[in-house]
Amino acid sequence: MKVVYLGPVAPHWEVHGVFGDGRLIDDFRQRALARLQLLPPHDPQFRRNRERVARDAERERLILEWDLGYEEPEAAAPSQAT
């Protein structure tokens, strides 16, 4: 799964399924977009919701990649599901 920041104009996010079960990907996409839809990356609520999306991906055993349009420091990036 790849979560992409589209920019400052809403909708801010797009979720792409790279491979896997289409139904699982669609269900995850709906949950992730519900948490992120109106939050740009600089919003304080984004960090909390990003962690929730990452935990959801981990529970579903999905590999999650974030594309925020800029490089993140390694310490700030949440761990990915393996």
Secondary structure by P-SEA (a helix, b strand, c coil): cbbbbccccccccccccccccaaaaaaaaaaaaaacccccccccaaaaaaaaaaaaaaaacccccccccccccccccccccc
